[in-house]
């Protein structure tokens, strides 16, 4: 995390669409309640947006300029734990990761850490989790005692009110992140040996709020429509690196329709309707995307299904944490880093060797940053992976257009579709028939899941 101040009042929107008001101060004379702690990736975005708007960029300031009490690193608490009186408050930066799945896998680590800390210090312990995706993180951590989710950024004055802190930002740059299950990784970042926590305590669980009456009626009607056929959702959208190509998803829906009522469940209801129409799936599938209006409705829909087939995305973790049967499809990420502590998840790992890579390659997402000749960032675009796209060739065309006087917005509008349409080629090695058969065998009770967590492979 980086302390910064802004020279002009600004509104900062996070990834959940919530806005934070940043109050300006003189960088030469910063005051604690107007200095804000931001994560490195957020600071990069702020600088880019400021450059685009022609306003001064945020200025980083050193903590040594302030005579404030600062919380100690949580890892140091475990070295010499002491008895405390009253409440012990802990600040966790990026404590729930960036998505629903991250939060679900993080939750057991936070619960275990809080319990261990309370036992060690003999006091009530509160964890405040600061997130750039607070709505998602709050939904995933809902029900955890003593854990509160708050929106990034936080002021230096707020930060100084805590006794202890842990900074869990920068995960994607940490080599351990690509080698460890996220629950174990979080424990380690909190200063706890993951082996100190039993495997059973690491099993993710997700609580449900009472289902909304209208949604309940819709799900009952869907069950009547299905008759004796199981309800099986196929979730194929994710980051471009992990998203299944549309034509393959449509073929898999057709295979599932031979024995089940397939369910479409996408975050964008308009895109879902377009997909169904484009691939001629009307009448063959049930599109529940319009009913998934918020995270809790999404959880209730997943809980009502007989099986979920999903690429490596939130649906795997929601269904697994609700102990619903899951066939989880993994291409770039080793499934053991995601599914180790689930009881009802059957992983399918794609293997691939291409010109530049082999799967699983470890990529979670890719972004291309287009800069001016002087290095100033102009815009960035997400894409699948280097194997899927000739980035160098596209960049040459973009630079040619820039040299001819093209505006950055026009360049992005022209070339972005090529980046955004990319899909990882390793998916072509996936056997769709095998996936559909695995889901059918699970629904019929003919295929066992993996052993209980204590017996899982490392």
Order of alpha helices (4+ residues) and beta strands (2+ residues): beta-beta-beta-beta-alpha-beta-beta-alpha-beta-alpha-beta-alpha-beta-beta-alpha-beta-alpha-alpha-beta-alpha-beta-alpha-beta-alpha-beta-alpha-beta-alpha-beta-beta-beta-beta-beta-alpha-alpha-alpha
